[in-house]
Amino acid sequence: MGREIHKDTFTRDDQQRFCQRLNEQLQALEARLAQPGFSSGPATLGAEVELYIVDDTYCPAALNESLLTDMSHPLLTEELNRFNLEVNLSPVAAAGAPFQAMGNELNQIVGKLREHASSHGADIATTGILPTLDRTHLEPTFMTDRPRYRALANGLTGAKGGAFSVDINGIDSLKMLSDELTLEGANTSFQVHLKVPAERFADFYNAAQLITPLAMAVAGNSPTFLGKRLWQETRIALFKQSIDDRHPATKNWRQPARVCFGHGWVRKSALELFAENVALYAPLIPYVFDEGPPFAELSLHHGTVWSWNRAVFDAGKDAHLRIEFRALPSGPTVTDMMANAALLIGLTTTYADKIQGLLPAIPFNYAEYNFYRAAKDGLTAHILWPQSGQHGVRETPVKEVLSNALSDAAAGLRMLDVASDEIASLMSIIEDRLATGQTGAAWQLHQLQKFGGYGGESATLRRMLIRYMENSQQGLPVSQWR
C-alpha cells in the first residue's frame, strides 16, 4: 500500500485492465518462484514501526507532514492518519547482533523525531492504540491527504455499502458505527520481516502461523480504545472490524474478510497466497501503472488484503521472498519490541523444521482459535497446542507453552547465527515478562485501576499515558515498570 498512485476514482476499463495485469503477473511470479535456489542465501531481517504523535495534552497531534518535512529522512514515511508516522528500518543480516542493530537505528530515528516534535510542542509515543484517542480524532479531516488513502476509503465504503460496525467485548463493551477509514488508522504496529528460501516457504510460513499466538500473548499492548477496556491486544479485533467490507446481504455464506488470519495451511508454495488473494478479493484500488516496477499491480492488490502474517515478494535487484509478521503492536519500548521480534523469529525458525510432524495435530481452525484467544486474553489465555504423540485435544495455559518454548526460540536464533549474548539478553526479557505477568497491556490496565478505580475518565487515561511515556522513554523493559 506504500506505492504512490495519482488518482482515487476508477472506471470499469481500469478494473478490467488491472485484473488482466494481475493474471499476467501471477503467471510471471510462478515462473520466478520456480527458479532453482530462488531467495536462497543468508537470512535477513527488517522491520516497520508505526508511531503516534501527541501534543502537550497527550492527545493526537496532526503533524505527520510537518515532521516529515522537518526530518527529510529516507526511512520515515507518513501513515493513514495525520497523527501517525512509520519508520522503515534498514534490512540487516540475521547473523551477529541484528536486533541490536535495528534497535539502535530505531532509537536514533525516534530520538531525532522527538527533537523535531518538541519544536511543535509535541512528542512521540510507541503504543498499539493511543489511550487518549477519542471520537473527534477519527473525523475525516485527520486522514492524511494522499490519493491512495482516498482510493482505499472509496473502495472499502463502496464495497460495504454502509457504515462499518465495531462490536468488541472485554472488561467493557464497545459498539459503534463509523463511515471513516481513520478508525483503521488508530492501530499502530511493529511489523517484522524475515527472508526465507522459496523451496522452504511453506514450512516457514506454517510455522509462523502456529507460533504467532505465543508472541501475541506475551506482547499485548493495546488494552483500551475510546476509553473502553477491551482486549489485551484490541488492535486485532478493531483492525478487522474497522475495514470489514463484506456486504451484509451475503448471510447464507461468509465472504472472506480482508483482515484475516488465513484460510488454511500452505501446501507447497508462496504462490498459493498470492493466487488466493487474486481469486478471493475484488480489487479495491484498480490502478494500472503506465511505468512502474515489475509486479506493481500484484503488489498493490496484495497490500489491500491484510493477513496477519503476509507473504512478501520483493521484485527488486536482490529479488526474494519474505514473511511479514503483522500482528505485534508498537511499543512499549524499543527493547521490548526487539525481544518480541527475537521470539517470533527464533520460534519460526525452529518450528519450520518441526511443522510437518505437528500439522496432523493442529487443524488450521485451531491455530486461528489460538490467535484470537491470545489477542483477547493475553497471558491468561488457554490455547490448543499440538503435542508429539498426542491422543486427543486439550487446552493448555499459554504461559505454560511459552515457558517451554523459550529454549526453542533460543535454538532457532542460534540456527541463524545470532550472537549468544544477544540471544540470552532478549530471551531473559521475555522470561521476566512471563514471571511477572506484566505486558504493556497488563501494566496499563493495572495503572487505570490503581488510580482509584476507572470508569472511562479521560483524565485518568491521560495520567496513565504520561507515566507510560515516561517509562517508555527511559527504555527499561515493561516487566520492570512500576
HUHUKA-V45110 format. One record per helix or strand of 2 or more residues. SS is the DSSP state (A for helix, B for strand). FROM is the first residue (numbers start at 0). TO is the last residue. If there is no record, write none. Layout:
BEGIN
ss->SS from->FROM to->TO
ss->SS from->FROM to->TO
END
This chain:
BEGIN
ss->A from->11 to->32
ss->B from->43 to->53
ss->A from->63 to->70
ss->B from->75 to->77
ss->B from->83 to->87
ss->B from->91 to->92
ss->A from->97 to->117
ss->B from->122 to->124
ss->A from->134 to->137
ss->A from->139 to->141
ss->A from->146 to->159
ss->B from->163 to->168
ss->B from->172 to->177
ss->A from->180 to->185
ss->B from->188 to->195
ss->A from->197 to->218
ss->B from->223 to->224
ss->B from->227 to->228
ss->A from->233 to->241
ss->B from->258 to->259
ss->A from->270 to->279
ss->A from->295 to->301
ss->B from->305 to->306
ss->B from->308 to->313
ss->B from->319 to->324
ss->A from->333 to->351
ss->A from->354 to->360
ss->A from->363 to->379
ss->B from->381 to->383
ss->B from->394 to->396
ss->A from->397 to->414
ss->A from->419 to->435
ss->A from->439 to->449
ss->A from->457 to->473
ss->A from->477 to->479
END
